[in-house]
């Protein structure tokens, strides 16, 4: 089982490269049982959506 540290590390690596099947499964299992990492992941996806909008749209 991953530690929280490993899980958050995988979440940030996920932005840069595709995770292996093993990594994805480990991460998914960890997130299922860990509320802290569930929150972290949610915040990250909000941030990522904000970044994407910022990056692609620019100023109106
Ligand atoms: Zn965790």
PDB file of the backbone (N, CA, C, O) and the ligand in Angstrom, with CONECT records:
HET     ZN  A 101       1
ATOM      1  N   UNK A   1       0.843  -1.205   0.000  1.00  0.00           N
ATOM      2  CA  UNK A   1       0.000   0.000   0.000  1.00  0.00           C
ATOM      3  C   UNK A   1       0.873   1.248   0.000  1.00  0.00           C
ATOM      4  O   UNK A   1       1.895   1.308   0.683  1.00  0.00           O
ATOM      5  N   UNK A   2       0.458   2.230  -0.767  1.00  0.00           N
ATOM      6  CA  UNK A   2       1.222   3.472  -0.844  1.00  0.00           C
ATOM      7  C   UNK A   2       1.083   4.264   0.447  1.00  0.00           C
ATOM      8  O   UNK A   2       0.075   4.167   1.148  1.00  0.00           O
ATOM      9  N   UNK A   3       2.101   5.040   0.745  1.00  0.00           N
ATOM     10  CA  UNK A   3       1.962   6.030   1.813  1.00  0.00           C
ATOM     11  C   UNK A   3       1.344   7.295   1.203  1.00  0.00           C
ATOM     12  O   UNK A   3       1.270   7.434  -0.018  1.00  0.00           O
ATOM     13  N   UNK A   4       0.906   8.206   2.067  1.00  0.00           N
ATOM     14  CA  UNK A   4       0.331   9.455   1.568  1.00  0.00           C
ATOM     15  C   UNK A   4       1.353  10.219   0.737  1.00  0.00           C
ATOM     16  O   UNK A   4       1.021  10.844  -0.270  1.00  0.00           O
ATOM     17  N   UNK A   5       2.565  10.154   1.170  1.00  0.00           N
ATOM     18  CA  UNK A   5       3.631  10.857   0.450  1.00  0.00           C
ATOM     19  C   UNK A   5       3.787  10.301  -0.958  1.00  0.00           C
ATOM     20  O   UNK A   5       3.900  11.049  -1.929  1.00  0.00           O
ATOM     21  N   UNK A   6       3.792   8.989  -1.051  1.00  0.00           N
ATOM     22  CA  UNK A   6       3.927   8.367  -2.371  1.00  0.00           C
ATOM     23  C   UNK A   6       2.714   8.672  -3.238  1.00  0.00           C
ATOM     24  O   UNK A   6       2.832   8.906  -4.441  1.00  0.00           O
ATOM     25  N   UNK A   7       1.557   8.666  -2.608  1.00  0.00           N
ATOM     26  CA  UNK A   7       0.327   8.918  -3.358  1.00  0.00           C
ATOM     27  C   UNK A   7       0.320  10.334  -3.928  1.00  0.00           C
ATOM     28  O   UNK A   7      -0.015  10.531  -5.096  1.00  0.00           O
ATOM     29  N   UNK A   8       0.688  11.316  -3.114  1.00  0.00           N
ATOM     30  CA  UNK A   8       0.678  12.692  -3.612  1.00  0.00           C
ATOM     31  C   UNK A   8       1.757  12.875  -4.677  1.00  0.00           C
ATOM     32  O   UNK A   8       1.583  13.639  -5.626  1.00  0.00           O
ATOM     33  N   UNK A   9       2.860  12.175  -4.510  1.00  0.00           N
ATOM     34  CA  UNK A   9       3.908  12.245  -5.520  1.00  0.00           C
ATOM     35  C   UNK A   9       3.409  11.701  -6.865  1.00  0.00           C
ATOM     36  O   UNK A   9       3.657  12.287  -7.918  1.00  0.00           O
ATOM     37  N   UNK A  10       2.719  10.597  -6.805  1.00  0.00           N
ATOM     38  CA  UNK A  10       2.159  10.035  -8.039  1.00  0.00           C
ATOM     39  C   UNK A  10       1.155  10.989  -8.667  1.00  0.00           C
ATOM     40  O   UNK A  10       1.094  11.126  -9.889  1.00  0.00           O
ATOM     41  N   UNK A  11       0.369  11.646  -7.824  1.00  0.00           N
ATOM     42  CA  UNK A  11      -0.621  12.580  -8.361  1.00  0.00           C
ATOM     43  C   UNK A  11       0.047  13.709  -9.119  1.00  0.00           C
ATOM     44  O   UNK A  11      -0.467  14.161 -10.142  1.00  0.00           O
ATOM     45  N   UNK A  12       1.188  14.168  -8.627  1.00  0.00           N
ATOM     46  CA  UNK A  12       1.830  15.255  -9.368  1.00  0.00           C
ATOM     47  C   UNK A  12       2.555  14.717 -10.600  1.00  0.00           C
ATOM     48  O   UNK A  12       2.632  15.398 -11.623  1.00  0.00           O
ATOM     49  N   UNK A  13       3.077  13.521 -10.507  1.00  0.00           N
ATOM     50  CA  UNK A  13       3.717  12.928 -11.694  1.00  0.00           C
ATOM     51  C   UNK A  13       2.703  12.659 -12.784  1.00  0.00           C
ATOM     52  O   UNK A  13       3.006  12.708 -13.976  1.00  0.00           O
ATOM     53  N   UNK A  14       1.497  12.374 -12.343  1.00  0.00           N
ATOM     54  CA  UNK A  14       0.411  12.089 -13.272  1.00  0.00           C
ATOM     55  C   UNK A  14       0.197  13.257 -14.249  1.00  0.00           C
ATOM     56  O   UNK A  14      -0.271  13.057 -15.370  1.00  0.00           O
ATOM     57  N   UNK A  15       0.542  14.468 -13.817  1.00  0.00           N
ATOM     58  CA  UNK A  15       0.376  15.627 -14.689  1.00  0.00           C
ATOM     59  C   UNK A  15       1.406  15.629 -15.826  1.00  0.00           C
ATOM     60  O   UNK A  15       1.173  16.188 -16.897  1.00  0.00           O
ATOM     61  N   UNK A  16       2.524  15.003 -15.567  1.00  0.00           N
ATOM     62  CA  UNK A  16       3.644  15.100 -16.511  1.00  0.00           C
ATOM     63  C   UNK A  16       3.822  13.873 -17.390  1.00  0.00           C
ATOM     64  O   UNK A  16       4.326  13.965 -18.510  1.00  0.00           O
ATOM     65  N   UNK A  17       3.405  12.728 -16.877  1.00  0.00           N
ATOM     66  CA  UNK A  17       3.608  11.502 -17.655  1.00  0.00           C
ATOM     67  C   UNK A  17       2.484  10.538 -17.337  1.00  0.00           C
ATOM     68  O   UNK A  17       1.875  10.624 -16.270  1.00  0.00           O
ATOM     69  N   UNK A  18       2.202   9.620 -18.249  1.00  0.00           N
ATOM     70  CA  UNK A  18       1.192   8.607 -17.945  1.00  0.00           C
ATOM     71  C   UNK A  18       1.727   7.649 -16.884  1.00  0.00           C
ATOM     72  O   UNK A  18       2.867   7.191 -16.968  1.00  0.00           O
ATOM     73  N   UNK A  19       0.910   7.355 -15.903  1.00  0.00           N
ATOM     74  CA  UNK A  19       1.321   6.409 -14.870  1.00  0.00           C
ATOM     75  C   UNK A  19       1.218   4.986 -15.401  1.00  0.00           C
ATOM     76  O   UNK A  19       0.441   4.700 -16.312  1.00  0.00           O
ATOM     77  N   UNK A  20       2.010   4.109 -14.818  1.00  0.00           N
ATOM     78  CA  UNK A  20       1.884   2.702 -15.172  1.00  0.00           C
ATOM     79  C   UNK A  20       0.613   2.146 -14.543  1.00  0.00           C
ATOM     80  O   UNK A  20       0.036   2.744 -13.635  1.00  0.00           O
ATOM     81  N   UNK A  21       0.194   1.003 -15.038  1.00  0.00           N
ATOM     82  CA  UNK A  21      -1.010   0.375 -14.500  1.00  0.00           C
ATOM     83  C   UNK A  21      -0.877   0.160 -12.992  1.00  0.00           C
ATOM     84  O   UNK A  21      -1.796   0.440 -12.222  1.00  0.00           O
ATOM     85  N   UNK A  22       0.274  -0.336 -12.601  1.00  0.00           N
ATOM     86  CA  UNK A  22       0.543  -0.604 -11.206  1.00  0.00           C
ATOM     87  C   UNK A  22       0.430   0.660 -10.355  1.00  0.00           C
ATOM     88  O   UNK A  22      -0.145   0.644  -9.267  1.00  0.00           O
ATOM     89  N   UNK A  23       0.985   1.745 -10.867  1.00  0.00           N
ATOM     90  CA  UNK A  23       0.926   3.009 -10.135  1.00  0.00           C
ATOM     91  C   UNK A  23      -0.508   3.509 -10.026  1.00  0.00           C
ATOM     92  O   UNK A  23      -0.944   3.977  -8.974  1.00  0.00           O
ATOM     93  N   UNK A  24      -1.228   3.400 -11.137  1.00  0.00           N
ATOM     94  CA  UNK A  24      -2.623   3.864 -11.115  1.00  0.00           C
ATOM     95  C   UNK A  24      -3.464   3.077 -10.139  1.00  0.00           C
ATOM     96  O   UNK A  24      -4.274   3.643  -9.404  1.00  0.00           O
ATOM     97  N   UNK A  25      -3.271   1.768 -10.130  1.00  0.00           N
ATOM     98  CA  UNK A  25      -4.046   0.926  -9.212  1.00  0.00           C
ATOM     99  C   UNK A  25      -3.706   1.270  -7.763  1.00  0.00           C
ATOM    100  O   UNK A  25      -4.591   1.404  -6.918  1.00  0.00           O
ATOM    101  N   UNK A  26      -2.421   1.408  -7.495  1.00  0.00           N
ATOM    102  CA  UNK A  26      -1.996   1.744  -6.138  1.00  0.00           C
ATOM    103  C   UNK A  26      -2.576   3.074  -5.691  1.00  0.00           C
ATOM    104  O   UNK A  26      -3.053   3.216  -4.565  1.00  0.00           O
ATOM    105  N   UNK A  27      -2.528   4.039  -6.589  1.00  0.00           N
ATOM    106  CA  UNK A  27      -3.036   5.369  -6.278  1.00  0.00           C
ATOM    107  C   UNK A  27      -4.546   5.339  -6.044  1.00  0.00           C
ATOM    108  O   UNK A  27      -5.061   5.945  -5.104  1.00  0.00           O
ATOM    109  N   UNK A  28      -5.226   4.629  -6.911  1.00  0.00           N
ATOM    110  CA  UNK A  28      -6.682   4.555  -6.783  1.00  0.00           C
ATOM    111  C   UNK A  28      -7.093   3.893  -5.461  1.00  0.00           C
ATOM    112  O   UNK A  28      -8.012   4.350  -4.780  1.00  0.00           O
ATOM    113  N   UNK A  29      -6.403   2.827  -5.124  1.00  0.00           N
ATOM    114  CA  UNK A  29      -6.706   2.146  -3.862  1.00  0.00           C
ATOM    115  C   UNK A  29      -6.437   3.065  -2.673  1.00  0.00           C
ATOM    116  O   UNK A  29      -7.216   3.121  -1.722  1.00  0.00           O
ATOM    117  N   UNK A  30      -5.340   3.768  -2.747  1.00  0.00           N
ATOM    118  CA  UNK A  30      -4.997   4.648  -1.635  1.00  0.00           C
ATOM    119  C   UNK A  30      -6.051   5.743  -1.469  1.00  0.00           C
ATOM    120  O   UNK A  30      -6.495   6.033  -0.358  1.00  0.00           O
ATOM    121  N   UNK A  31      -6.438   6.342  -2.586  1.00  0.00           N
ATOM    122  CA  UNK A  31      -7.418   7.430  -2.541  1.00  0.00           C
ATOM    123  C   UNK A  31      -8.756   6.931  -1.986  1.00  0.00           C
ATOM    124  O   UNK A  31      -9.477   7.661  -1.305  1.00  0.00           O
ATOM    125  N   UNK A  32      -9.066   5.669  -2.297  1.00  0.00           N
ATOM    126  CA  UNK A  32     -10.325   5.099  -1.802  1.00  0.00           C
ATOM    127  C   UNK A  32     -10.386   5.058  -0.276  1.00  0.00           C
ATOM    128  O   UNK A  32     -11.447   5.255   0.316  1.00  0.00           O
ATOM    129  N   UNK A  33      -9.252   4.805   0.346  1.00  0.00           N
ATOM    130  CA  UNK A  33      -9.271   4.633   1.797  1.00  0.00           C
ATOM    131  C   UNK A  33      -8.735   5.843   2.544  1.00  0.00           C
ATOM    132  O   UNK A  33      -8.766   5.860   3.774  1.00  0.00           O
ATOM    133  N   UNK A  34      -8.248   6.844   1.844  1.00  0.00           N
ATOM    134  CA  UNK A  34      -7.598   7.966   2.515  1.00  0.00           C
ATOM    135  C   UNK A  34      -8.315   9.269   2.200  1.00  0.00           C
ATOM    136  O   UNK A  34      -8.267   9.752   1.069  1.00  0.00           O
ATOM    137  N   UNK A  35      -8.971   9.829   3.186  1.00  0.00           N
ATOM    138  CA  UNK A  35      -9.741  11.062   2.977  1.00  0.00           C
ATOM    139  C   UNK A  35      -8.823  12.232   2.664  1.00  0.00           C
ATOM    140  O   UNK A  35      -9.167  13.083   1.844  1.00  0.00           O
ATOM    141  N   UNK A  36      -7.675  12.287   3.296  1.00  0.00           N
ATOM    142  CA  UNK A  36      -6.756  13.403   3.062  1.00  0.00           C
ATOM    143  C   UNK A  36      -6.333  13.459   1.602  1.00  0.00           C
ATOM    144  O   UNK A  36      -6.303  14.530   0.995  1.00  0.00           O
ATOM    145  N   UNK A  37      -6.009  12.307   1.047  1.00  0.00           N
ATOM    146  CA  UNK A  37      -5.561  12.281  -0.334  1.00  0.00           C
ATOM    147  C   UNK A  37      -6.727  12.480  -1.297  1.00  0.00           C
ATOM    148  O   UNK A  37      -6.538  12.999  -2.397  1.00  0.00           O
ATOM    149  N   UNK A  38      -7.911  12.078  -0.899  1.00  0.00           N
ATOM    150  CA  UNK A  38      -9.092  12.376  -1.721  1.00  0.00           C
ATOM    151  C   UNK A  38      -9.262  13.882  -1.850  1.00  0.00           C
ATOM    152  O   UNK A  38      -9.496  14.397  -2.943  1.00  0.00           O
ATOM    153  N   UNK A  39      -9.143  14.579  -0.737  1.00  0.00           N
ATOM    154  CA  UNK A  39      -9.239  16.042  -0.766  1.00  0.00           C
ATOM    155  C   UNK A  39      -8.136  16.648  -1.608  1.00  0.00           C
ATOM    156  O   UNK A  39      -8.369  17.543  -2.420  1.00  0.00           O
ATOM    157  N   UNK A  40      -6.947  16.152  -1.402  1.00  0.00           N
ATOM    158  CA  UNK A  40      -5.798  16.674  -2.145  1.00  0.00           C
ATOM    159  C   UNK A  40      -6.031  16.516  -3.637  1.00  0.00           C
ATOM    160  O   UNK A  40      -5.763  17.419  -4.429  1.00  0.00           O
ATOM    161  N   UNK A  41      -6.525  15.367  -3.989  1.00  0.00           N
ATOM    162  CA  UNK A  41      -6.735  15.092  -5.404  1.00  0.00           C
ATOM    163  C   UNK A  41      -7.801  16.014  -6.001  1.00  0.00           C
ATOM    164  O   UNK A  41      -7.673  16.487  -7.130  1.00  0.00           O
ATOM    165  N   UNK A  42      -8.841  16.252  -5.226  1.00  0.00           N
ATOM    166  CA  UNK A  42      -9.893  17.151  -5.697  1.00  0.00           C
ATOM    167  C   UNK A  42      -9.356  18.557  -5.911  1.00  0.00           C
ATOM    168  O   UNK A  42      -9.632  19.201  -6.923  1.00  0.00           O
ATOM    169  N   UNK A  43      -8.580  19.019  -4.932  1.00  0.00           N
ATOM    170  CA  UNK A  43      -8.004  20.348  -5.069  1.00  0.00           C
ATOM    171  C   UNK A  43      -7.119  20.422  -6.296  1.00  0.00           C
ATOM    172  O   UNK A  43      -7.100  21.424  -7.012  1.00  0.00           O
ATOM    173  N   UNK A  44      -6.401  19.361  -6.522  1.00  0.00           N
ATOM    174  CA  UNK A  44      -5.503  19.334  -7.655  1.00  0.00           C
ATOM    175  C   UNK A  44      -6.264  19.402  -8.975  1.00  0.00           C
ATOM    176  O   UNK A  44      -5.833  20.077  -9.909  1.00  0.00           O
ATOM    177  N   UNK A  45      -7.378  18.713  -9.051  1.00  0.00           N
ATOM    178  CA  UNK A  45      -8.108  18.743 -10.317  1.00  0.00           C
ATOM    179  C   UNK A  45      -8.754  20.108 -10.539  1.00  0.00           C
ATOM    180  O   UNK A  45      -8.897  20.552 -11.678  1.00  0.00           O
ATOM    181  N   UNK A  46      -9.144  20.770  -9.456  1.00  0.00           N
ATOM    182  CA  UNK A  46      -9.661  22.137  -9.580  1.00  0.00           C
ATOM    183  C   UNK A  46      -8.562  23.061 -10.085  1.00  0.00           C
ATOM    184  O   UNK A  46      -8.771  23.869 -10.990  1.00  0.00           O
ATOM    185  N   UNK A  47      -7.392  22.923  -9.481  1.00  0.00           N
ATOM    186  CA  UNK A  47      -6.249  23.734  -9.901  1.00  0.00           C
ATOM    187  C   UNK A  47      -5.892  23.500 -11.358  1.00  0.00           C
ATOM    188  O   UNK A  47      -5.601  24.429 -12.111  1.00  0.00           O
ATOM    189  N   UNK A  48      -5.924  22.236 -11.729  1.00  0.00           N
ATOM    190  CA  UNK A  48      -5.543  21.897 -13.088  1.00  0.00           C
ATOM    191  C   UNK A  48      -6.522  22.491 -14.090  1.00  0.00           C
ATOM    192  O   UNK A  48      -6.125  22.987 -15.145  1.00  0.00           O
ATOM    193  N   UNK A  49      -7.810  22.435 -13.747  1.00  0.00           N
ATOM    194  CA  UNK A  49      -8.829  23.011 -14.625  1.00  0.00           C
ATOM    195  C   UNK A  49      -8.624  24.513 -14.743  1.00  0.00           C
ATOM    196  O   UNK A  49      -8.758  25.090 -15.822  1.00  0.00           O
ATOM    197  N   UNK A  50      -8.296  25.138 -13.615  1.00  0.00           N
ATOM    198  CA  UNK A  50      -8.055  26.580 -13.630  1.00  0.00           C
ATOM    199  C   UNK A  50      -6.841  26.909 -14.489  1.00  0.00           C
ATOM    200  O   UNK A  50      -6.864  27.870 -15.258  1.00  0.00           O
ATOM    201  N   UNK A  51      -5.794  26.123 -14.363  1.00  0.00           N
ATOM    202  CA  UNK A  51      -4.583  26.346 -15.151  1.00  0.00           C
ATOM    203  C   UNK A  51      -4.857  26.185 -16.627  1.00  0.00           C
ATOM    204  O   UNK A  51      -4.369  26.958 -17.451  1.00  0.00           O
ATOM    205  N   UNK A  52      -5.643  25.169 -16.957  1.00  0.00           N
ATOM    206  CA  UNK A  52      -5.904  24.904 -18.355  1.00  0.00           C
ATOM    207  C   UNK A  52      -6.654  26.086 -18.980  1.00  0.00           C
ATOM    208  O   UNK A  52      -6.347  26.528 -20.087  1.00  0.00           O
ATOM    209  N   UNK A  53      -7.646  26.580 -18.232  1.00  0.00           N
ATOM    210  CA  UNK A  53      -8.428  27.700 -18.732  1.00  0.00           C
ATOM    211  C   UNK A  53      -7.519  28.914 -18.930  1.00  0.00           C
ATOM    212  O   UNK A  53      -7.597  29.625 -19.933  1.00  0.00           O
ATOM    213  N   UNK A  54      -6.676  29.116 -17.957  1.00  0.00           N
ATOM    214  CA  UNK A  54      -5.761  30.238 -17.984  1.00  0.00           C
ATOM    215  C   UNK A  54      -4.803  30.119 -19.160  1.00  0.00           C
ATOM    216  O   UNK A  54      -4.561  31.080 -19.891  1.00  0.00           O
ATOM    217  N   UNK A  55      -4.265  28.913 -19.323  1.00  0.00           N
ATOM    218  CA  UNK A  55      -3.253  28.705 -20.349  1.00  0.00           C
ATOM    219  C   UNK A  55      -3.811  28.775 -21.760  1.00  0.00           C
ATOM    220  O   UNK A  55      -3.189  29.372 -22.639  1.00  0.00           O
ATOM    221  N   UNK A  56      -4.966  28.179 -21.991  1.00  0.00           N
ATOM    222  CA  UNK A  56      -5.457  28.107 -23.366  1.00  0.00           C
ATOM    223  C   UNK A  56      -6.244  29.366 -23.758  1.00  0.00           C
ATOM    224  O   UNK A  56      -6.184  29.812 -24.903  1.00  0.00           O
ATOM    225  N   UNK A  57      -6.983  29.932 -22.790  1.00  0.00           N
ATOM    226  CA  UNK A  57      -7.847  31.036 -23.117  1.00  0.00           C
ATOM    227  C   UNK A  57      -7.135  32.382 -23.152  1.00  0.00           C
ATOM    228  O   UNK A  57      -7.387  33.215 -24.022  1.00  0.00           O
ATOM    229  N   UNK A  58      -6.245  32.573 -22.191  1.00  0.00           N
ATOM    230  CA  UNK A  58      -5.606  33.871 -22.086  1.00  0.00           C
ATOM    231  C   UNK A  58      -6.599  34.916 -21.593  1.00  0.00           C
ATOM    232  O   UNK A  58      -7.632  34.565 -21.023  1.00  0.00           O
ATOM    233  N   UNK A  59      -6.311  36.148 -21.795  1.00  0.00           N
ATOM    234  CA  UNK A  59      -7.221  37.208 -21.363  1.00  0.00           C
ATOM    235  C   UNK A  59      -8.258  37.448 -22.458  1.00  0.00           C
ATOM    236  O   UNK A  59      -7.940  37.381 -23.646  1.00  0.00           O
ATOM    237  N   UNK A  60      -9.471  37.721 -22.066  1.00  0.00           N
ATOM    238  CA  UNK A  60     -10.558  37.873 -23.051  1.00  0.00           C
ATOM    239  C   UNK A  60     -10.395  39.140 -23.899  1.00  0.00           C
ATOM    240  O   UNK A  60     -11.222  39.412 -24.769  1.00  0.00           O
TER     241      UNK A  60
HETATM  242 ZN    ZN A 101      -3.232   9.400   1.791  1.00  0.00          ZN
END
